[in-house]
Every structure is written in structure tokens, then in C-alpha cells.
């Protein structure tokens, strides 16, 4: 097993330093040379050109957030199928069995979500 030396990480640290430096310099330069025009119209809150009404602190249904989180969760899991499909022939039966197990766990999670009624919008 190869022993890692601090000099092995030097390129990574240089790239990290360059990235952070670029971000800091860009933020300072854009803030210092950018236009500074303040007006009542520019500082007014807006959304789609319509005057805002009501309170911004109105509660939002938890169903919206659950649906969004579940979409991201299942979407990321489906992304794992693409590399499997590309390497399907190389993986053979072992890869096929692994994907069947993966899909079984994915469908078990989806079944649980449906049984809990998370995706039922009409139910309160």
C-alpha cells in the first residue's frame, strides 16, 4: 500500500486556493466597480411586476415539501440506473441481480410512500 505524502495533495490545494481566490477577487471587483443606483422603485419588493399583498409568513402545506423531497429522492435513485444500463453486458447476471434488488428496494420505498398517503393531495 502506497503511503501518501503531503506533497501528493499540493495540486489539490493549489486548485482549491485558486478557486477560492478567484471567487473572492471576483466578488470584491464586482462590488467595487459595479453601478450603485439607489431609488425608491429599485428598492421596492416585487414579484412578476405585481404589488405584493398579504404576509410573507403564511404557512405552506407540508405536502408540498414532502412531494419535492420525494421527487429528488426517487430521481437520484433513478440516475443510478444509467451507468448500470451502459455496463449491462459487462456486469452479467451479478449486475442483473443487484439491479433487481435495487429496484425492489426502490419499489418498497415507493409502496410505503403511497400507503402513507403522502402523494394524496385531496386528503387532509
Backbone as XML, in Angstrom:
<?xml version="1.0"?>
<chain id="A" units="angstrom">
  <residue number="1" name="UNK">
    <atom name="N" x="0.832" y="-1.169" z="0.000"/>
    <atom name="CA" x="0.000" y="0.000" z="0.000"/>
    <atom name="C" x="0.882" y="1.240" z="0.000"/>
  </residue>
  <residue number="2" name="UNK">
    <atom name="N" x="0.532" y="2.197" z="-0.867"/>
    <atom name="CA" x="1.341" y="3.400" z="-1.011"/>
    <atom name="C" x="1.047" y="4.370" z="0.125"/>
  </residue>
  <residue number="3" name="UNK">
    <atom name="N" x="2.107" y="4.960" z="0.648"/>
    <atom name="CA" x="1.951" y="5.963" z="1.707"/>
    <atom name="C" x="1.775" y="7.333" z="1.055"/>
  </residue>
  <residue number="4" name="UNK">
    <atom name="N" x="0.774" y="8.063" z="1.504"/>
    <atom name="CA" x="0.515" y="9.390" z="0.948"/>
    <atom name="C" x="1.363" y="10.428" z="1.669"/>
  </residue>
  <residue number="5" name="UNK">
    <atom name="N" x="2.015" y="11.260" z="0.884"/>
    <atom name="CA" x="2.829" y="12.334" z="1.420"/>
    <atom name="C" x="2.083" y="13.658" z="1.285"/>
  </residue>
  <residue number="6" name="UNK">
    <atom name="N" x="2.413" y="14.641" z="2.115"/>
    <atom name="CA" x="1.757" y="15.949" z="1.971"/>
    <atom name="C" x="1.944" y="16.554" z="0.585"/>
  </residue>
  <residue number="7" name="UNK">
    <atom name="N" x="3.054" y="16.253" z="-0.075"/>
    <atom name="CA" x="3.286" y="16.809" z="-1.416"/>
    <atom name="C" x="2.328" y="16.218" z="-2.455"/>
  </residue>
  <residue number="8" name="UNK">
    <atom name="N" x="1.719" y="15.064" z="-2.148"/>
    <atom name="CA" x="0.746" y="14.472" z="-3.068"/>
    <atom name="C" x="-0.520" y="15.315" z="-3.160"/>
  </residue>
  <residue number="9" name="UNK">
    <atom name="N" x="-0.818" y="16.063" z="-2.114"/>
    <atom name="CA" x="-2.028" y="16.872" z="-2.076"/>
    <atom name="C" x="-1.789" y="18.303" z="-2.536"/>
  </residue>
  <residue number="10" name="UNK">
    <atom name="N" x="-0.569" y="18.637" z="-2.908"/>
    <atom name="CA" x="-0.245" y="20.005" z="-3.314"/>
    <atom name="C" x="-1.062" y="20.475" z="-4.517"/>
  </residue>
  <residue number="11" name="UNK">
    <atom name="N" x="-1.217" y="19.683" z="-5.586"/>
    <atom name="CA" x="-2.036" y="20.158" z="-6.714"/>
    <atom name="C" x="-3.489" y="20.437" z="-6.313"/>
  </residue>
  <residue number="12" name="UNK">
    <atom name="N" x="-4.036" y="19.632" z="-5.437"/>
    <atom name="CA" x="-5.416" y="19.840" z="-4.994"/>
    <atom name="C" x="-5.513" y="21.132" z="-4.191"/>
  </residue>
  <residue number="13" name="UNK">
    <atom name="N" x="-4.550" y="21.359" z="-3.305"/>
    <atom name="CA" x="-4.559" y="22.583" z="-2.507"/>
    <atom name="C" x="-4.354" y="23.820" z="-3.378"/>
  </residue>
  <residue number="14" name="UNK">
    <atom name="N" x="-3.505" y="23.728" z="-4.389"/>
    <atom name="CA" x="-3.293" y="24.854" z="-5.303"/>
    <atom name="C" x="-4.582" y="25.154" z="-6.067"/>
  </residue>
  <residue number="15" name="UNK">
    <atom name="N" x="-5.243" y="24.138" z="-6.555"/>
    <atom name="CA" x="-6.502" y="24.352" z="-7.285"/>
    <atom name="C" x="-7.579" y="24.915" z="-6.360"/>
  </residue>
  <residue number="16" name="UNK">
    <atom name="N" x="-7.675" y="24.419" z="-5.141"/>
    <atom name="CA" x="-8.637" y="24.937" z="-4.178"/>
    <atom name="C" x="-8.343" y="26.401" z="-3.857"/>
  </residue>
  <residue number="17" name="UNK">
    <atom name="N" x="-7.065" y="26.730" z="-3.647"/>
    <atom name="CA" x="-6.676" y="28.117" z="-3.386"/>
    <atom name="C" x="-6.983" y="29.027" z="-4.560"/>
  </residue>
  <residue number="18" name="UNK">
    <atom name="N" x="-6.735" y="28.549" z="-5.785"/>
    <atom name="CA" x="-7.036" y="29.351" z="-6.976"/>
    <atom name="C" x="-8.535" y="29.580" z="-7.108"/>
  </residue>
  <residue number="19" name="UNK">
    <atom name="N" x="-9.334" y="28.576" z="-6.835"/>
    <atom name="CA" x="-10.795" y="28.714" z="-6.936"/>
    <atom name="C" x="-11.321" y="29.702" z="-5.894"/>
  </residue>
  <residue number="20" name="UNK">
    <atom name="N" x="-10.876" y="29.562" z="-4.665"/>
    <atom name="CA" x="-11.320" y="30.480" z="-3.611"/>
    <atom name="C" x="-10.829" y="31.897" z="-3.904"/>
  </residue>
  <residue number="21" name="UNK">
    <atom name="N" x="-9.594" y="32.021" z="-4.345"/>
    <atom name="CA" x="-9.063" y="33.339" z="-4.704"/>
    <atom name="C" x="-9.844" y="33.988" z="-5.830"/>
  </residue>
  <residue number="22" name="UNK">
    <atom name="N" x="-10.194" y="33.208" z="-6.846"/>
    <atom name="CA" x="-10.978" y="33.740" z="-7.958"/>
    <atom name="C" x="-12.333" y="34.239" z="-7.477"/>
  </residue>
  <residue number="23" name="UNK">
    <atom name="N" x="-12.975" y="33.478" z="-6.602"/>
    <atom name="CA" x="-14.291" y="33.873" z="-6.080"/>
    <atom name="C" x="-14.179" y="35.166" z="-5.282"/>
  </residue>
  <residue number="24" name="UNK">
    <atom name="N" x="-13.196" y="35.238" z="-4.395"/>
    <atom name="CA" x="-13.033" y="36.424" z="-3.554"/>
    <atom name="C" x="-12.720" y="37.646" z="-4.406"/>
  </residue>
  <residue number="25" name="UNK">
    <atom name="N" x="-11.776" y="37.517" z="-5.343"/>
    <atom name="CA" x="-11.406" y="38.652" z="-6.205"/>
    <atom name="C" x="-12.595" y="39.083" z="-7.048"/>
  </residue>
  <residue number="26" name="UNK">
    <atom name="N" x="-13.335" y="38.151" z="-7.607"/>
    <atom name="CA" x="-14.491" y="38.496" z="-8.428"/>
    <atom name="C" x="-15.541" y="39.239" z="-7.613"/>
  </residue>
  <residue number="27" name="UNK">
    <atom name="N" x="-15.812" y="38.782" z="-6.403"/>
    <atom name="CA" x="-16.804" y="39.459" z="-5.569"/>
    <atom name="C" x="-16.357" y="40.870" z="-5.197"/>
  </residue>
  <residue number="28" name="UNK">
    <atom name="N" x="-15.095" y="41.036" z="-4.864"/>
    <atom name="CA" x="-14.592" y="42.366" z="-4.485"/>
    <atom name="C" x="-14.630" y="43.308" z="-5.683"/>
  </residue>
  <residue number="29" name="UNK">
    <atom name="N" x="-14.177" y="42.847" z="-6.837"/>
    <atom name="CA" x="-14.136" y="43.705" z="-8.023"/>
    <atom name="C" x="-15.542" y="44.089" z="-8.470"/>
  </residue>
  <residue number="30" name="UNK">
    <atom name="N" x="-16.463" y="43.143" z="-8.542"/>
    <atom name="CA" x="-17.815" y="43.476" z="-8.988"/>
    <atom name="C" x="-18.510" y="44.411" z="-8.007"/>
  </residue>
  <residue number="31" name="UNK">
    <atom name="N" x="-18.241" y="44.264" z="-6.722"/>
    <atom name="CA" x="-18.857" y="45.148" z="-5.732"/>
    <atom name="C" x="-18.272" y="46.554" z="-5.812"/>
  </residue>
  <residue number="32" name="UNK">
    <atom name="N" x="-16.978" y="46.645" z="-6.070"/>
    <atom name="CA" x="-16.344" y="47.968" z="-6.065"/>
    <atom name="C" x="-16.569" y="48.739" z="-7.368"/>
  </residue>
  <residue number="33" name="UNK">
    <atom name="N" x="-16.608" y="48.080" z="-8.520"/>
    <atom name="CA" x="-16.770" y="48.828" z="-9.778"/>
    <atom name="C" x="-18.191" y="48.774" z="-10.333"/>
  </residue>
  <residue number="34" name="UNK">
    <atom name="N" x="-19.074" y="48.032" z="-9.692"/>
    <atom name="CA" x="-20.449" y="47.919" z="-10.175"/>
    <atom name="C" x="-21.237" y="49.186" z="-9.937"/>
  </residue>
  <residue number="35" name="UNK">
    <atom name="N" x="-22.328" y="49.380" z="-10.693"/>
    <atom name="CA" x="-23.141" y="50.594" z="-10.523"/>
    <atom name="C" x="-23.852" y="50.590" z="-9.171"/>
  </residue>
  <residue number="36" name="UNK">
    <atom name="N" x="-23.984" y="51.786" z="-8.624"/>
    <atom name="CA" x="-24.669" y="51.937" z="-7.338"/>
    <atom name="C" x="-25.782" y="52.958" z="-7.526"/>
  </residue>
  <residue number="37" name="UNK">
    <atom name="N" x="-26.889" y="52.498" z="-8.046"/>
    <atom name="CA" x="-28.038" y="53.375" z="-8.280"/>
    <atom name="C" x="-29.144" y="52.988" z="-7.319"/>
  </residue>
  <residue number="38" name="UNK">
    <atom name="N" x="-29.412" y="53.816" z="-6.365"/>
    <atom name="CA" x="-30.485" y="53.553" z="-5.420"/>
    <atom name="C" x="-31.673" y="54.439" z="-5.755"/>
  </residue>
  <residue number="39" name="UNK">
    <atom name="N" x="-32.836" y="53.847" z="-5.778"/>
    <atom name="CA" x="-34.057" y="54.611" z="-5.992"/>
    <atom name="C" x="-35.187" y="53.902" z="-5.258"/>
  </residue>
  <residue number="40" name="UNK">
    <atom name="N" x="-36.273" y="54.602" z="-5.055"/>
    <atom name="CA" x="-37.419" y="54.014" z="-4.366"/>
    <atom name="C" x="-37.993" y="52.858" z="-5.169"/>
  </residue>
  <residue number="41" name="UNK">
    <atom name="N" x="-38.026" y="53.014" z="-6.476"/>
    <atom name="CA" x="-38.566" y="51.969" z="-7.340"/>
    <atom name="C" x="-37.673" y="50.727" z="-7.333"/>
  </residue>
  <residue number="42" name="UNK">
    <atom name="N" x="-36.355" y="50.931" z="-7.379"/>
    <atom name="CA" x="-35.438" y="49.791" z="-7.406"/>
    <atom name="C" x="-35.426" y="49.041" z="-6.077"/>
  </residue>
  <residue number="43" name="UNK">
    <atom name="N" x="-35.564" y="49.767" z="-4.974"/>
    <atom name="CA" x="-35.513" y="49.129" z="-3.661"/>
    <atom name="C" x="-36.839" y="48.521" z="-3.230"/>
  </residue>
  <residue number="44" name="UNK">
    <atom name="N" x="-37.901" y="48.742" z="-3.998"/>
    <atom name="CA" x="-39.212" y="48.207" z="-3.640"/>
    <atom name="C" x="-39.270" y="46.708" z="-3.932"/>
  </residue>
  <residue number="45" name="UNK">
    <atom name="N" x="-39.904" y="45.920" z="-3.040"/>
    <atom name="CA" x="-40.050" y="44.488" z="-3.317"/>
    <atom name="C" x="-41.064" y="44.263" z="-4.430"/>
  </residue>
  <residue number="46" name="UNK">
    <atom name="N" x="-40.791" y="43.272" z="-5.257"/>
    <atom name="CA" x="-41.706" y="42.973" z="-6.356"/>
    <atom name="C" x="-41.632" y="41.498" z="-6.702"/>
  </residue>
  <residue number="47" name="UNK">
    <atom name="N" x="-42.644" y="41.051" z="-7.401"/>
    <atom name="CA" x="-42.643" y="39.697" z="-7.930"/>
    <atom name="C" x="-43.493" y="39.719" z="-9.184"/>
  </residue>
  <residue number="48" name="UNK">
    <atom name="N" x="-42.892" y="39.505" z="-10.302"/>
    <atom name="CA" x="-43.583" y="39.465" z="-11.589"/>
    <atom name="C" x="-44.272" y="40.795" z="-11.901"/>
  </residue>
  <residue number="49" name="UNK">
    <atom name="N" x="-43.793" y="41.906" z="-11.350"/>
    <atom name="CA" x="-44.378" y="43.195" z="-11.642"/>
    <atom name="C" x="-45.669" y="43.475" z="-10.917"/>
  </residue>
  <residue number="50" name="UNK">
    <atom name="N" x="-46.067" y="42.606" z="-9.999"/>
    <atom name="CA" x="-47.326" y="42.772" z="-9.267"/>
    <atom name="C" x="-46.997" y="43.221" z="-7.855"/>
  </residue>
  <residue number="51" name="UNK">
    <atom name="N" x="-47.725" y="44.200" z="-7.350"/>
    <atom name="CA" x="-47.520" y="44.638" z="-5.971"/>
    <atom name="C" x="-47.811" y="43.488" z="-5.015"/>
  </residue>
  <residue number="52" name="UNK">
    <atom name="N" x="-46.981" y="43.379" z="-3.993"/>
    <atom name="CA" x="-47.162" y="42.286" z="-3.045"/>
    <atom name="C" x="-48.338" y="42.569" z="-2.130"/>
  </residue>
  <residue number="53" name="UNK">
    <atom name="N" x="-49.018" y="41.486" z="-1.751"/>
    <atom name="CA" x="-50.173" y="41.578" z="-0.865"/>
    <atom name="C" x="-50.004" y="40.568" z="0.257"/>
  </residue>
  <residue number="54" name="UNK">
    <atom name="N" x="-50.515" y="40.889" z="1.406"/>
    <atom name="CA" x="-50.543" y="39.931" z="2.499"/>
    <atom name="C" x="-49.215" y="39.786" z="3.203"/>
  </residue>
  <residue number="55" name="UNK">
    <atom name="N" x="-49.158" y="38.756" z="4.034"/>
    <atom name="CA" x="-47.995" y="38.497" z="4.867"/>
    <atom name="C" x="-47.129" y="37.422" z="4.217"/>
  </residue>
  <residue number="56" name="UNK">
    <atom name="N" x="-45.830" y="37.622" z="4.254"/>
    <atom name="CA" x="-44.900" y="36.639" z="3.686"/>
    <atom name="C" x="-44.718" y="35.433" z="4.590"/>
  </residue>
  <residue number="57" name="UNK">
    <atom name="N" x="-45.283" y="35.466" z="5.776"/>
    <atom name="CA" x="-45.105" y="34.396" z="6.747"/>
    <atom name="C" x="-46.271" y="33.412" z="6.761"/>
  </residue>
  <residue number="58" name="UNK">
    <atom name="N" x="-47.035" y="33.352" z="5.683"/>
    <atom name="CA" x="-48.159" y="32.420" z="5.648"/>
    <atom name="C" x="-47.637" y="30.984" z="5.610"/>
  </residue>
  <residue number="59" name="UNK">
    <atom name="N" x="-48.241" y="30.092" z="6.361"/>
    <atom name="CA" x="-47.763" y="28.708" z="6.374"/>
    <atom name="C" x="-48.033" y="28.007" z="5.046"/>
  </residue>
  <residue number="60" name="UNK">
    <atom name="N" x="-47.105" y="27.157" z="4.664"/>
    <atom name="CA" x="-47.222" y="26.381" z="3.430"/>
    <atom name="C" x="-47.433" y="24.921" z="3.836"/>
  </residue>
  <residue number="61" name="UNK">
    <atom name="N" x="-48.279" y="24.242" z="3.109"/>
    <atom name="CA" x="-48.590" y="22.853" z="3.415"/>
    <atom name="C" x="-47.329" y="21.982" z="3.356"/>
  </residue>
  <residue number="62" name="UNK">
    <atom name="N" x="-47.202" y="21.102" z="4.321"/>
    <atom name="CA" x="-46.057" y="20.191" z="4.367"/>
    <atom name="C" x="-46.076" y="19.212" z="3.199"/>
  </residue>
  <residue number="63" name="UNK">
    <atom name="N" x="-47.247" y="18.998" z="2.609"/>
    <atom name="CA" x="-47.363" y="18.074" z="1.474"/>
    <atom name="C" x="-46.514" y="18.541" z="0.292"/>
  </residue>
  <residue number="64" name="UNK">
    <atom name="N" x="-46.414" y="19.848" z="0.124"/>
    <atom name="CA" x="-45.588" y="20.393" z="-0.953"/>
    <atom name="C" x="-44.134" y="19.976" z="-0.757"/>
  </residue>
  <residue number="65" name="UNK">
    <atom name="N" x="-43.619" y="20.154" z="0.458"/>
    <atom name="CA" x="-42.222" y="19.827" z="0.726"/>
    <atom name="C" x="-41.978" y="18.321" z="0.661"/>
  </residue>
  <residue number="66" name="UNK">
    <atom name="N" x="-42.922" y="17.525" z="1.149"/>
    <atom name="CA" x="-42.763" y="16.071" z="1.066"/>
    <atom name="C" x="-42.703" y="15.604" z="-0.383"/>
  </residue>
  <residue number="67" name="UNK">
    <atom name="N" x="-43.565" y="16.176" z="-1.213"/>
    <atom name="CA" x="-43.557" y="15.800" z="-2.627"/>
    <atom name="C" x="-42.239" y="16.193" z="-3.277"/>
  </residue>
  <residue number="68" name="UNK">
    <atom name="N" x="-41.740" y="17.383" z="-2.971"/>
    <atom name="CA" x="-40.475" y="17.836" z="-3.554"/>
    <atom name="C" x="-39.318" y="16.956" z="-3.108"/>
  </residue>
  <residue number="69" name="UNK">
    <atom name="N" x="-39.265" y="16.621" z="-1.833"/>
    <atom name="CA" x="-38.186" y="15.776" z="-1.322"/>
    <atom name="C" x="-38.266" y="14.379" z="-1.922"/>
  </residue>
  <residue number="70" name="UNK">
    <atom name="N" x="-39.470" y="13.838" z="-2.033"/>
    <atom name="CA" x="-39.614" y="12.507" z="-2.625"/>
    <atom name="C" x="-39.231" y="12.509" z="-4.100"/>
  </residue>
  <residue number="71" name="UNK">
    <atom name="N" x="-39.566" y="13.584" z="-4.810"/>
    <atom name="CA" x="-39.167" y="13.671" z="-6.217"/>
    <atom name="C" x="-37.649" y="13.628" z="-6.338"/>
  </residue>
  <residue number="72" name="UNK">
    <atom name="N" x="-36.966" y="14.428" z="-5.532"/>
    <atom name="CA" x="-35.495" y="14.451" z="-5.592"/>
    <atom name="C" x="-34.938" y="13.085" z="-5.216"/>
  </residue>
  <residue number="73" name="UNK">
    <atom name="N" x="-35.489" y="12.472" z="-4.178"/>
    <atom name="CA" x="-35.008" y="11.168" z="-3.725"/>
    <atom name="C" x="-35.132" y="10.108" z="-4.819"/>
  </residue>
  <residue number="74" name="UNK">
    <atom name="N" x="-36.319" y="9.978" z="-5.395"/>
    <atom name="CA" x="-36.522" y="8.952" z="-6.410"/>
    <atom name="C" x="-35.802" y="9.301" z="-7.710"/>
  </residue>
  <residue number="75" name="UNK">
    <atom name="N" x="-35.666" y="10.587" z="-8.017"/>
    <atom name="CA" x="-34.952" y="11.000" z="-9.217"/>
    <atom name="C" x="-33.478" y="10.627" z="-9.121"/>
  </residue>
  <residue number="76" name="UNK">
    <atom name="N" x="-32.865" y="10.850" z="-7.974"/>
    <atom name="CA" x="-31.460" y="10.495" z="-7.785"/>
    <atom name="C" x="-31.280" y="8.985" z="-7.845"/>
  </residue>
  <residue number="77" name="UNK">
    <atom name="N" x="-32.215" y="8.251" z="-7.307"/>
    <atom name="CA" x="-32.100" y="6.797" z="-7.368"/>
    <atom name="C" x="-32.216" y="6.288" z="-8.798"/>
  </residue>
  <residue number="78" name="UNK">
    <atom name="N" x="-33.050" y="6.915" z="-9.590"/>
    <atom name="CA" x="-33.197" y="6.502" z="-10.987"/>
    <atom name="C" x="-31.933" y="6.817" z="-11.781"/>
  </residue>
  <residue number="79" name="UNK">
    <atom name="N" x="-31.203" y="7.854" z="-11.378"/>
    <atom name="CA" x="-29.953" y="8.200" z="-12.062"/>
    <atom name="C" x="-28.947" y="7.050" z="-11.984"/>
  </residue>
  <residue number="80" name="UNK">
    <atom name="N" x="-29.014" y="6.262" z="-10.911"/>
    <atom name="CA" x="-28.093" y="5.133" z="-10.773"/>
    <atom name="C" x="-28.347" y="4.043" z="-11.816"/>
  </residue>
  <residue number="81" name="UNK">
    <atom name="N" x="-29.486" y="4.076" z="-12.472"/>
    <atom name="CA" x="-29.780" y="3.063" z="-13.490"/>
    <atom name="C" x="-29.021" y="3.304" z="-14.788"/>
  </residue>
  <residue number="82" name="UNK">
    <atom name="N" x="-28.639" y="4.539" z="-15.069"/>
    <atom name="CA" x="-27.957" y="4.829" z="-16.333"/>
    <atom name="C" x="-26.593" y="4.131" z="-16.429"/>
  </residue>
  <residue number="83" name="UNK">
    <atom name="N" x="-25.708" y="4.264" z="-15.425"/>
    <atom name="CA" x="-24.434" y="3.542" z="-15.543"/>
    <atom name="C" x="-24.626" y="2.028" z="-15.600"/>
  </residue>
  <residue number="84" name="UNK">
    <atom name="N" x="-25.643" y="1.540" z="-14.915"/>
    <atom name="CA" x="-25.920" y="0.103" z="-14.961"/>
    <atom name="C" x="-26.308" y="-0.305" z="-16.377"/>
  </residue>
  <residue number="85" name="UNK">
    <atom name="N" x="-27.156" y="0.494" z="-17.025"/>
    <atom name="CA" x="-27.593" y="0.166" z="-18.387"/>
    <atom name="C" x="-26.429" y="0.225" z="-19.368"/>
  </residue>
  <residue number="86" name="UNK">
    <atom name="N" x="-25.518" y="1.170" z="-19.162"/>
    <atom name="CA" x="-24.362" y="1.280" z="-20.065"/>
    <atom name="C" x="-23.460" y="0.063" z="-19.923"/>
  </residue>
  <residue number="87" name="UNK">
    <atom name="N" x="-23.287" y="-0.428" z="-18.717"/>
    <atom name="CA" x="-22.388" y="-1.565" z="-18.465"/>
    <atom name="C" x="-23.131" y="-2.877" z="-18.284"/>
  </residue>
  <residue number="88" name="UNK">
    <atom name="N" x="-24.336" y="-2.972" z="-18.779"/>
    <atom name="CA" x="-25.171" y="-4.146" z="-18.559"/>
    <atom name="C" x="-24.501" y="-5.438" z="-19.016"/>
  </residue>
  <residue number="89" name="UNK">
    <atom name="N" x="-23.924" y="-5.436" z="-20.197"/>
    <atom name="CA" x="-23.334" y="-6.666" z="-20.733"/>
    <atom name="C" x="-22.096" y="-7.095" z="-19.941"/>
  </residue>
  <residue number="90" name="UNK">
    <atom name="N" x="-21.318" y="-6.137" z="-19.440"/>
    <atom name="CA" x="-20.114" y="-6.474" z="-18.681"/>
    <atom name="C" x="-20.457" y="-7.014" z="-17.293"/>
  </residue>
  <residue number="91" name="UNK">
    <atom name="N" x="-21.546" y="-6.553" z="-16.727"/>
    <atom name="CA" x="-21.895" y="-6.948" z="-15.362"/>
    <atom name="C" x="-22.469" y="-8.353" z="-15.276"/>
  </residue>
  <residue number="92" name="UNK">
    <atom name="N" x="-23.095" y="-8.798" z="-16.341"/>
    <atom name="CA" x="-23.636" y="-10.156" z="-16.364"/>
    <atom name="C" x="-24.773" y="-10.355" z="-15.383"/>
  </residue>
  <residue number="93" name="UNK">
    <atom name="N" x="-24.908" y="-11.608" z="-14.920"/>
    <atom name="CA" x="-26.009" y="-11.956" z="-14.027"/>
    <atom name="C" x="-25.874" y="-11.299" z="-12.659"/>
  </residue>
  <residue number="94" name="UNK">
    <atom name="N" x="-24.650" y="-11.127" z="-12.209"/>
    <atom name="CA" x="-24.438" y="-10.489" z="-10.914"/>
    <atom name="C" x="-24.997" y="-9.056" z="-10.930"/>
  </residue>
  <residue number="95" name="UNK">
    <atom name="N" x="-24.712" y="-8.316" z="-11.984"/>
    <atom name="CA" x="-25.230" y="-6.956" z="-12.119"/>
    <atom name="C" x="-26.741" y="-6.941" z="-12.253"/>
  </residue>
  <residue number="96" name="UNK">
    <atom name="N" x="-27.284" y="-7.943" z="-12.942"/>
    <atom name="CA" x="-28.735" y="-8.027" z="-13.101"/>
    <atom name="C" x="-29.417" y="-8.269" z="-11.752"/>
  </residue>
  <residue number="97" name="UNK">
    <atom name="N" x="-28.871" y="-9.178" z="-10.966"/>
    <atom name="CA" x="-29.445" y="-9.481" z="-9.651"/>
    <atom name="C" x="-29.331" y="-8.253" z="-8.736"/>
  </residue>
  <residue number="98" name="UNK">
    <atom name="N" x="-28.193" y="-7.558" z="-8.800"/>
    <atom name="CA" x="-28.048" y="-6.341" z="-7.998"/>
    <atom name="C" x="-29.094" y="-5.301" z="-8.377"/>
  </residue>
  <residue number="99" name="UNK">
    <atom name="N" x="-29.363" y="-5.140" z="-9.665"/>
    <atom name="CA" x="-30.347" y="-4.145" z="-10.098"/>
    <atom name="C" x="-31.759" y="-4.575" z="-9.706"/>
  </residue>
  <residue number="100" name="UNK">
    <atom name="N" x="-32.036" y="-5.860" z="-9.748"/>
    <atom name="CA" x="-33.355" y="-6.332" z="-9.305"/>
    <atom name="C" x="-33.534" y="-6.035" z="-7.817"/>
  </residue>
  <residue number="101" name="UNK">
    <atom name="N" x="-32.495" y="-6.255" z="-7.010"/>
    <atom name="CA" x="-32.573" y="-5.926" z="-5.588"/>
    <atom name="C" x="-32.741" y="-4.414" z="-5.387"/>
  </residue>
  <residue number="102" name="UNK">
    <atom name="N" x="-31.997" y="-3.627" z="-6.144"/>
    <atom name="CA" x="-32.097" y="-2.169" z="-6.054"/>
    <atom name="C" x="-33.504" y="-1.713" z="-6.409"/>
  </residue>
  <residue number="103" name="UNK">
    <atom name="N" x="-34.049" y="-2.230" z="-7.507"/>
    <atom name="CA" x="-35.400" y="-1.855" z="-7.906"/>
    <atom name="C" x="-36.436" y="-2.349" z="-6.899"/>
  </residue>
  <residue number="104" name="UNK">
    <atom name="N" x="-36.190" y="-3.508" z="-6.304"/>
    <atom name="CA" x="-37.099" y="-3.999" z="-5.278"/>
    <atom name="C" x="-37.136" y="-3.070" z="-4.067"/>
  </residue>
  <residue number="105" name="UNK">
    <atom name="N" x="-35.970" y="-2.614" z="-3.625"/>
    <atom name="CA" x="-35.928" y="-1.667" z="-2.506"/>
    <atom name="C" x="-36.552" y="-0.324" z="-2.904"/>
  </residue>
  <residue number="106" name="UNK">
    <atom name="N" x="-36.314" y="0.112" z="-4.132"/>
    <atom name="CA" x="-36.910" y="1.358" z="-4.613"/>
    <atom name="C" x="-38.425" y="1.254" z="-4.640"/>
  </residue>
  <residue number="107" name="UNK">
    <atom name="N" x="-38.939" y="0.145" z="-5.136"/>
    <atom name="CA" x="-40.393" y="-0.038" z="-5.190"/>
    <atom name="C" x="-40.993" y="-0.221" z="-3.792"/>
  </residue>
  <residue number="108" name="UNK">
    <atom name="N" x="-40.234" y="-0.833" z="-2.868"/>
    <atom name="CA" x="-40.710" y="-0.954" z="-1.484"/>
    <atom name="C" x="-40.854" y="0.436" z="-0.861"/>
  </residue>
  <residue number="109" name="UNK">
    <atom name="N" x="-39.894" y="1.308" z="-1.116"/>
    <atom name="CA" x="-39.989" y="2.673" z="-0.624"/>
    <atom name="C" x="-41.147" y="3.423" z="-1.260"/>
  </residue>
  <residue number="110" name="UNK">
    <atom name="N" x="-41.338" y="3.220" z="-2.555"/>
    <atom name="CA" x="-42.449" y="3.866" z="-3.255"/>
    <atom name="C" x="-43.787" y="3.348" z="-2.734"/>
  </residue>
  <residue number="111" name="UNK">
    <atom name="N" x="-43.886" y="2.059" z="-2.477"/>
    <atom name="CA" x="-45.106" y="1.465" z="-1.915"/>
    <atom name="C" x="-45.394" y="2.050" z="-0.535"/>
  </residue>
  <residue number="112" name="UNK">
    <atom name="N" x="-44.354" y="2.211" z="0.279"/>
    <atom name="CA" x="-44.517" y="2.793" z="1.610"/>
    <atom name="C" x="-45.055" y="4.222" z="1.508"/>
  </residue>
  <residue number="113" name="UNK">
    <atom name="N" x="-44.511" y="5.000" z="0.569"/>
    <atom name="CA" x="-44.949" y="6.385" z="0.380"/>
    <atom name="C" x="-46.420" y="6.416" z="-0.037"/>
  </residue>
  <residue number="114" name="UNK">
    <atom name="N" x="-46.803" y="5.535" z="-0.917"/>
    <atom name="CA" x="-48.192" y="5.502" z="-1.372"/>
    <atom name="C" x="-49.116" y="5.066" z="-0.243"/>
  </residue>
  <residue number="115" name="UNK">
    <atom name="N" x="-48.710" y="4.053" z="0.537"/>
    <atom name="CA" x="-49.547" y="3.582" z="1.649"/>
    <atom name="C" x="-49.714" y="4.643" z="2.732"/>
  </residue>
  <residue number="116" name="UNK">
    <atom name="N" x="-48.696" y="5.473" z="2.933"/>
    <atom name="CA" x="-48.779" y="6.552" z="3.909"/>
    <atom name="C" x="-49.642" y="7.703" z="3.414"/>
  </residue>
  <residue number="117" name="UNK">
    <atom name="N" x="-49.958" y="7.733" z="2.123"/>
    <atom name="CA" x="-50.801" y="8.783" z="1.567"/>
    <atom name="C" x="-50.094" y="10.103" z="1.355"/>
  </residue>
  <residue number="118" name="UNK">
    <atom name="N" x="-48.775" y="10.065" z="1.226"/>
    <atom name="CA" x="-48.017" y="11.298" z="1.051"/>
    <atom name="C" x="-48.376" y="11.984" z="-0.271"/>
  </residue>
  <residue number="119" name="UNK">
    <atom name="N" x="-48.657" y="11.209" z="-1.296"/>
    <atom name="CA" x="-48.923" y="11.790" z="-2.609"/>
    <atom name="C" x="-50.401" y="12.098" z="-2.833"/>
  </residue>
  <residue number="120" name="UNK">
    <atom name="N" x="-51.261" y="11.851" z="-1.849"/>
    <atom name="CA" x="-52.695" y="12.139" z="-1.970"/>
    <atom name="C" x="-52.935" y="13.588" z="-1.574"/>
  </residue>
  <residue number="121" name="UNK">
    <atom name="N" x="-53.186" y="14.454" z="-2.545"/>
    <atom name="CA" x="-53.340" y="15.879" z="-2.281"/>
    <atom name="C" x="-54.707" y="16.216" z="-1.684"/>
  </residue>
  <residue number="122" name="UNK">
    <atom name="N" x="-55.754" y="15.440" z="-2.005"/>
    <atom name="CA" x="-57.093" y="15.798" z="-1.533"/>
    <atom name="C" x="-57.293" y="15.473" z="-0.056"/>
  </residue>
  <residue number="123" name="UNK">
    <atom name="N" x="-56.514" y="14.544" z="0.467"/>
    <atom name="CA" x="-56.676" y="14.117" z="1.849"/>
    <atom name="C" x="-55.992" y="15.125" z="2.785"/>
  </residue>
  <residue number="124" name="UNK">
    <atom name="N" x="-56.663" y="15.495" z="3.866"/>
    <atom name="CA" x="-56.042" y="16.444" z="4.810"/>
    <atom name="C" x="-55.587" y="15.755" z="6.016"/>
  </residue>
</chain>
